[in-house]
Structures are given as C-alpha cells and as structure tokens.
Amino acid sequence: MAQRRRRERQIVIDIQTEPQPSDLGDVRVTNRAVVLRHVRRHAPCSRADIAAHTGLNKATVSSLVTELIDRRLLRETGLTENRVGRPATMLVLDGEPYAALGMEIGADELVVVAVDLGGNRLLTWRRAFAAPLAAPAETVRALATLARRAINRVNGQGRTILGLTVGVPGLVDTAGTVPLATALGWRDVPVATALRAALRDPDFTIAVDTDANLAVVAEQRHGVYAGTADLVHLTGGATVGAGVLTGGRPLRGARGFAGEVGHVPVDPAGPVCECGRRGCLTALVALPAVVRRLLPDVEVDGPVTDWLPELERVQTLARQEDPGVLAGLAEIGTHLGHGVSILANLLNPQVVTMGGHFAVLAPWLLPAARAELHARALAPAAGGCQLVASRLGATATALGGATVALATVESGRLPVS
C-alpha cells in the first residue's frame, strides 16, 4: 500500500539544473544523470567529450557508457574524423525500447502524447470530451479508455512505458488529488488513485500535476525558449494558470498550489468568476470569457461543448478587421498585460509564453498586452521580461506530462528489466 501511494504522487523534475558528479550518496546514479544529460544536449559526442565537459574521469565515463548502451539508453553512431587525433566513436540517445505518456483533461477534449527518451513523438491523439458536463468518474473512465489505447499502441511497438502524467486545469496536491478545479466543477477528486484503479494497477508511475506546470516543462525542453532558466507559461483555455520556473526549478509553493494567477482580481468591477469572486483574470481573459465577450449570441442554443469553432469565428472576424472584435481583443489584451505585470513584478522572468487561445489570438492581443505590461511593471523595460506566443500548440501540457514521466531515467535510475 505504501509503495502504491508513492507511485500516485506528483513527480517533481528539475529540468534545468545540471547534475553534478558526486562523491557521496548514490554516486553511480548521479553520474549516469550527468552522462545522459550531456549526451541529450550535445549529441553526437564522444566518450572523451563527456569526460572533458563533465569532470568525470575517462574510466568512469567508459563504464557508464557501456552500461547505458547495454540498457539501450545510448547508442553508437559510428566514427567522426572531423577532429584532432584519432577518429572517435560518437554517441547519441537511444531509448528506443522506452516511452512515456502525457495526458491532459481540457474543457472540451482529452489529449494523449507518447514520446521516447529522445523526445521524439510516437503518437498524438485528441478526443472531444466535455469534462465540465460529465461527472468526475465518467471523465476518469474516458481518460482511462484513451490511455489504454495509447498503452496498447506503444506496447505493440515493443516499447516499455515508464510513466504517465496527467495535466488538470486546477489545484493538484502531492497525492495526485484535485482539491478544486473550477473550470471542471470538481472538488476533491482523487485522479491518480482512480486512474490507477481504472488501468488495473499498471507497472509504471501515474502522476498528476497542473496543466500549467506541465506546459512550462514542455516549453523549457521543446519550445523556442528551451533552456531558459526563469520562464513562465500562461495556459489559455477554460481557465488561466501559470507554470513557473525560477532558476530552472519549478515553483510550487508549500502545498503545490502556486501559479493560480487566473484567480488574482484585476478588475473589482469586473464579471463574476466561476470561483465566486469578482473580476478575476480568468473571468476577463479565459477562453469562455473571450468568446462570450466577442460573440454575444454564442450560447443562445445552449452551453458550448466545443470551443474551437467559436475561437475560429473570433479569429476570422479579427482578420476581417471587425471593429467590435478588434476593440474587444484590445481590451482583453490590456487585462492580460495587467496579469502578466503582476508576474513580472513578483518573479522577474526572462520570458512569459502564452499558450492556448492566447497564442491563436496573439497578433491582436500582444500589442495591448505588452503596452500594459510595460506601463504597470516597476522595473525599467519590464525587467527585461519578454511576452511572446508559444509555438507548441494545443498539446503542450500532454507533451510536458510525457517529458516529466521520463524523469526517473533522466535522473540516472535505470528502468526495471
């Protein structure tokens, strides 16, 4: 039972800080992580390159590389002669026998992504599903059905799944339970436990995190600003969340509830938010708020269960330079910039990336948002903060989930044979 509880937790991954060769503790595990991270960043590279750049001695590197090749985490790619001295055998990540899954519960869809150790996508599936209109148990069953299909596909390719991480638009505690997700109408939903039961206790870790925390992992690893140490990703969708990296490490807070910028009040006279408060950022700039503000007739025929067609309508009207839509987008951009200025004043990030509908509507949101950010930030030039649209698309959270699920191997612990 204790082992199961350990597997049903959030995974905390340090995706930026370089592991260091160690003389204490589990030295070999630490040094494996050093080698794997160096190869991921600098492949193709030789054993001598690894020794020269990591500080590990050549005998240690040789032993580690042999072990990692035997476990099919590294592979040799042949000789290179474009160097001084004898040709060297070059190394790259292998990891072909292994994969990880990332999933997302959105307001109108479920998403699953599978990647291998090298970050190559093996599959990307999206299924329409209106989670806010379904009971939590029904949503978990649908998630499990999609996960089962992906597991069968990946296993059918001869790969072993190392982990599965689910992103949820709400608060997530360290046990993988969702205390509150206002966009879904959830309270105290034990997602990790329920999903593990639905999948009949699979032999890999199941973890749950916020959609924003996973999206910022994807941004830092796979996005245009990969490698940025102080980075924020704003999710755009049914709610607004902030995934935060500071000094390359996730900022989670005492109980894992950091990043809820969507429920910071920015307009005391604004509309009532789904959380019950008035004028929250989510109530002003989240996708439902944007659509209702710009398409007043949108819910004449009932609640919206698929937001994509409505977002495309807004985009079309903006391209046609509809005066009302352009004015509305400028106002929404101003509110968005106000929210980003709070993050800039508190955290001084290098970059804030905007995902979801913010990225789709970026040409019309960014001018006003950037102007408001600079007007409200205390530091000159907003402390150097760049506000940009993400290019990762609608699957950023799931991609981040799969990346996080590979954390155990990347930390130097070998997969169970």
Secondary structure, DSSP 4 states (H G I P E B T S, - for coil): -HHHHHHTSPPP---SSPP---SSSSHHHHHHHHHHHHHHHH-SEEHHHHHHHH---HHHHHHHHHHHHHTTSEEEEEEE-SSSSS-EEEEEE--TTEEEEEEEE-SSEEEEEEEETT--EEEEEEEE--GGGS-HHHHHHHHHHHHHHHHHHHHHTT-EEEEEEEEESSB--TTS-EEEETTTTEEEE-HHHHHHHHTTS-SSEEEEEEHHHHHHHHHHHHSTTTT-SSEEEE--SSS--EEEEETTEE---SSS-TT-GGGSBS-TTSPBPTTS-BSBHHHHHSHHHHHHHH-TTTTTTS--S--HHHHHHHHHHHHTT-HHHHHHHHHHHHHHHHHHHHHHHHH--SEEEE-HHHHHTHHHHHHHHHHHHHHH-SSGGGGG-EEEE-SSGGGHHHHHHHHHHTHHHHTTPPPP-
